[in-house]
Amino acid sequence: MADAARWVLDSKPGSVKAIGALEILGAVGLVLPALLGIVPILVPLAASGLTLIMIGAVIMRIRRGETKAALGDGGYLALTVLVAIGGPFVS
């Protein structure tokens, strides 16, 4: 197993499944409104939820001493914040 995924072995299966389900719901909330042209308020709400997940991911990586993975998660965190606040590159 890759070093970046070792946290799964230290977590409860229910927690891993819940995180995965929330990430899938967040992705659906980001993509479907744009594809279907309905309920556009879901995009910043989904991005805000994903922002919370990524904050947790960065904290967990730092606590585990996984600096490289924390930097990668920090990049995803920055992107979700940009979408949540409707930055200049988000239409």
C-alpha positions in Angstrom: 0.0 0.0 0.0 1.3 3.5 -0.8 2.6 5.5 2.1 -0.1 8.2 1.5 -2.9 5.7 2.0 -1.6 4.1 5.2 -4.0 6.2 7.3 -6.8 3.9 6.1 -5.2 1.0 8.1 -5.4 3.1 11.3 -9.0 4.2 10.8 -12.3 2.5 11.5 -14.0 1.1 8.4 -17.1 3.1 9.1 -15.1 6.3 9.2 -13.4 5.6 5.9 -16.8 4.8 4.2 -18.3 8.0 5.6 -15.4 10.1 4.3 -15.7 8.4 0.9 -19.5 9.0 0.8 -19.1 12.6 1.7 -16.4 13.1 -1.0 -18.7 11.5 -3.6 -21.6 13.7 -2.6 -19.3 16.8 -2.8 -18.2 15.8 -6.3 -21.8 15.3 -7.4 -22.7 18.7 -5.9 -19.9 20.3 -7.9 -20.6 18.7 -11.2 -24.3 18.1 -11.6 -25.5 21.8 -11.3 -23.1 22.8 -14.1 -24.2 19.9 -16.3 -27.9 20.2 -15.7 -28.1 24.0 -15.3 -30.2 23.7 -12.1 -29.8 24.7 -8.5 -26.4 26.5 -8.9 -26.3 27.3 -5.1 -25.2 23.6 -4.7 -21.8 24.4 -6.1 -20.5 26.7 -3.4 -22.2 24.6 -0.7 -20.6 21.4 -2.0 -17.2 23.2 -2.2 -17.6 24.4 1.4 -18.3 20.8 2.5 -15.2 19.6 0.6 -13.2 22.4 2.2 -14.1 21.1 5.6 -13.1 17.6 4.6 -9.8 18.8 3.2 -9.1 20.8 6.4 -9.5 17.6 8.3 -7.2 15.8 5.8 -4.4 18.4 6.2 -4.6 18.2 10.0 -4.5 14.4 10.0 -1.5 14.4 7.6 0.4 16.9 9.7 -0.3 14.9 12.9 0.9 11.7 11.2 4.1 13.5 9.9 3.1 13.0 6.3 4.5 16.3 5.0 4.3 15.6 1.2 0.8 14.3 1.5 -0.2 17.3 3.6 1.1 19.7 0.9 -0.9 17.9 -1.8 -4.0 18.0 0.4 -3.3 21.7 1.0 -3.4 22.2 -2.8 -6.8 20.6 -3.0 -7.9 22.6 0.0 -6.9 25.9 -1.8 -8.9 24.8 -4.9 -12.1 24.0 -2.9 -11.8 27.4 -1.1 -11.5 29.1 -4.4 -14.6 27.4 -5.7 -16.5 28.0 -2.4 -15.9 31.8 -2.5 -16.4 32.1 -6.3 -12.9 33.2 -7.1 -12.0 35.0 -10.3 -11.4 31.8 -12.3 -14.7 30.2 -11.4 -17.8 31.0 -13.5 
